[in-house]
C-alpha cells in the first residue's frame, strides 16, 4: 500500500490539465459500524428468531469502497463524517489501519452511523441503516474539499449520504463512479455525471420502472444519460454498456459465506482499475474477482482481499 497518509501532493501534472493529486480514488460517503447477527433464517413479520453472538465490524458503503480500493494498492482518501462516540474512534482506526487518508474525515458531536445486519444460512443479508453522523455531511463540506475532489482520478459516490451532498460532489469530480445504493430516484444531473453508473437489477428496475433482460436493461439505463453503465447480476456476473457496446463479464463461482459489502468491494476495485487507465470491461473483469473473493469470509471490510488473494480465482 502506497498511500500518502500525510496528504502531501505528488509533483507533476495529471493528464487532462487537472492539478496533481496524491490520490487515485476519493470516496465521498458513509462510515458505519456494522452490527451483525447470523441466523438460520430471517424472521417473518412479528416473529422472533435466535441468532449468533453480536459481532461489530467497520462498514458503511463509503468506508467499504475506500478500504476495498486501498487493500488492492490504490491511494485513497475519504470524505465523510463519524460521530464522537466509541464507534467513531473504532471506525477511524480501522480506516487508518488500511492506509486510507483521514484528512477529510470529520468528527461530529453525537452518534456515528450504524448498520443492523442479519445474515442467513445462505449468506444473504438484510440491512437497516441508522445514518447518524453520515446524515450531516453537507454541500459546504464538498465546497471545502473541492480541490481534493476535482484533482482525483476517480470519485466514488453512493447514497448513504444526503442526496444534495452527493450531487454537489458529482459537479466538481473529474470522473464519477456512482453506485445507486440504497436505491432512490435521483436527478438527471447526477445520472449524466456517471462514468459508470453501477447498479444491480433491483436498482435498475427502480430507474427504469420495470424489470427486463439484463442486456436490454443496460441499454435502457445508458439512454438515461450516464456515460457508461455497469449492471451487476450477483453470481451471474456483470453486464457493461458504453458507447453503444454491451459486454457480458462472467463471475468466478464461489461458495458464499456472507455477501455483506460484496457490492462495495466490487465498486472499490472497479474505481481503482479505472483510475489506472483500464477500459471499463477490463476494470470490471478485475472487479468481479474482488467481489467474488469477498463473499468467502464473514463481514464487509474484514473479507476484502489483497491482490495476492485473487490468485485462486
N, C-alpha and C positions, 0 to 999 in steps of 0.2 A: 504494500500500500504506500503510495507516494503523495498523500495529501499534504498540502501546506497548511498546517494547523494554525500557524500564526497569521494567516491571511495575506502574506507578502506576495505581490504580483510577480509573475514571470516576466522577464524582459521580452521585447519584441512585439510584433503586431499579429493580429489574428486575421486570416483571410476574410475578405468582405468588408474590411475597414473598421471592424469593431475594435475597441480597445482590448489590450491583452488582459486575460483573466487567469487567475490561478486555478480555476475550476473547469472541469469537463461538464459537470452536471450541477445545477442548483435546483433544489426541491423546495417548493412552497407548499406547505401542508401540515397535516395533523401529527401530533406526537401524543400517543396514548399509552396508558398501562392496560395491558390485556389480562383480564381475569378469566381464566379458562377452567372449565369443568368438563370432564369426559363422561359420557352417558351411554348406556346400551342403546337407547333411543330417546329422541327428544320428546318432551311431554306434549300431549294434546291439551287444548284449552281446558283449564280447570283441574288438570292432572298434576300430581307431584311424582317425580322420579328421583331415585337416589343416584348420585354421581360420585366421581372420584374426589380426592382432596383438591382443594383450590390451588391452582398454580398461577403465579404472576409473571408475565413476560413483558418486555418492552415491545411496543407496537405503535399503531397509528399508520394510516396509509402513507403519509408523508415521510415519517421516520423509516418505515419499512423500505420504501423505494430508495431512500438515501443509503441505508445500510446495504441493501442488495447491490447497488452500484459500487459502493466503496469496497466491499469484500472482493469484488472482481478486479479491483485495481483502479477504479475511477477516482479522480479528485473531486470531492463532493462537499457542498455547503448546504445547510438547511435554513430556511426562513420560516419560523413558526413561533408558537407560544406554549410554555409549560406553566403549571401552577407553582405556588410557593409551598406546596405540601410535600410529603415524603415521596409520593410518586414522581414529582417533578425532579428531585435530585436523582432518583433511580434512573429516570429516563435520560437525563443529561449524561450521566456516567456511562450508560450503555452506548449512546451515540459517540461519545469521546473514545471509548474503547475500540470502536471500529474505524476511527480516523475521520469521522465526519466533522467538518469545521462548524463550530458553535458560535461564531461571532455574531450571527443574526438570530440566535435562539433567545427569545425574550421571556423573562420570568414575569408572571402576572400574579398579583395577590389573589388567593383563592385556590380552588381545586384544579388539578390537571384533568385532561381528558381521560376517560376510562371506557374500555370496551368490555362488555359482558359476553363471553363466548361459550357456547356449548358445542361439543364435538361428539358426533355419534360414532357407532362402531365401524361404519364405513369410511370414516374420515371426513365426512361432510360437516359443515358448521353452520350455526345460526348466531348472529351478532346483533347486539344492541349497543349503540354508542351514546355516551353522555359527553357532549363536546367539551365542557369545562373551559379551560383557557383557550382552546382552539377556536372557539366561537368569538373570541375577542381580537383575532388577527384582522387588521383594518387596512383600508386603502392608504392611510398615512404610513403604515409600515412598509407598504410597497413603494411609496414615493421615497422613503428614507433609504431603501435598498435598490433604487433604480439602476445604479451603475453595476451592482452585483448581478442583477438580472439581465441587463442588456448586453453584458460582456460575456456571459457564459455561453458555451456551445449549445447547450440544451437546458431548458427549464421544464421541470415536471410539475404538473398540476393535477389535483383531484378535487373532490367535493366534500371533504370533511372540514373545510374552512368556509367562511361566508362567501356566497356567490359573487358579490360585488368585489371582494378582495381578489378572487380568482380571475375575474375579468380584467381587473386593473393590472394584475401580473402579466396576463397574456398580451396586453397592449404594449408592454415595454420589452418583452422577451424577443430574442432573435429567432429562436425556434422553440415551439411549444409541443411537448408530448403531454396530451391531456387524457386522463382516464376518467370517464364519466361514471364515477362511483363514489359514494352511493348514487344511484341513478336519479336524475332530476331533469326537468325541462330547463334548457339553458338558452341564452340569446344567440342569434345568428353570428354576432361579432365573435363570440368565443369559438364556435364551431369553425368559422373561417380562418381562425388563427392556428388551428391544429395541424400538425405535421409530424406524427399522425394523431388522429382520434383513436383511442383504444377503448373498445367496448366488448362485453360479452353479448350473447344472443338476447338475454333479457333486457339489457341496457339498449341494445339496438332496437328492439321492439318498442321500447318507450319512445325513442326518437321517431320511428317510422310509423307507429300506430298499429303495427301488426307483425306477426312472425312470418318468416319466409325461408326459402332455401338460402344457406349462408352466402353463396356466390351472389345471388340476387340482392341479399341484404347489404353486402359490401358495396355493390354498385350503387344501390339506392342511398346509402349513407354518404358516399362520395358526392352524390348530387346535392347534398345539403350544404356543401361549401368547404369541408375540410380539404387540405391539400393531399392528404393520404388517410387511409383507414386501416386499422388492424382489428379484426374481429376474432376474438378468442373463443374456442369451442371445447375447452377442457381437454380431456384425453384424446379428442378427435383432432387436435392441432389448432391451426390458425389460418384464417384467410386474410390476405393482404391485398389492398387495392390502391393504386396510384396511377395517375396519368392514363386512365382508361384500361390499365392492365390489372388482372386479378390473378393472384398466385396462391395456391394451397400449400401450406407448410405443415408437414406431419409432426406429431409429438412423440418422443420416446414413450414406450409403455413401461409403467412402473406400478408397484402396489402401493396405493395411497395409505398413509398413516394419519395425516392431518393436513387438510387443504387450506388452513388458515394462512393468509398472507401470500398464497401462491401467485395470485394476480399481481401483487406488488413486486414480488421477486422478478416476475416476467417483465414488468414495466421498467423497473430499475435497470435491468440488464439491457433491455431494448434501448433505453436512453443513453446508456454508456456506449454501446456499439455505434449508435447514430452519431454521438459526439466525436467518435474516432473516424468518421467518414464512411462507414459501411452503408451500402444501399439498404433500402428498407427490408427486402426479402432476406438478405444475408443477416442483418441485425436480428430479424425475427427468428430465423433458424437457430441462432445462438440463444436467444432469449427463451425459446420453448424448452431447451435443455435445462436452463436455470430453473424455470418454473417447475419442470418435472422433478428435478433434484430436490426442490424444496418440500414436496409433499411426502418425502420419505421419512421425515423426522417430525417430532412434535414442536408446536409453537410456530411463530412467524419468523422473526429475525433469528431466533436460535436454530432454525432449519436452513438458513440461506447458505449456499455453497460458495467456496472459493474456486478459482479456475481449475485447480488440480482435482477437485471433487467431481468434475464433469467427465473425466476420462472414461468412466464406466458406463456412460450413457451413449 
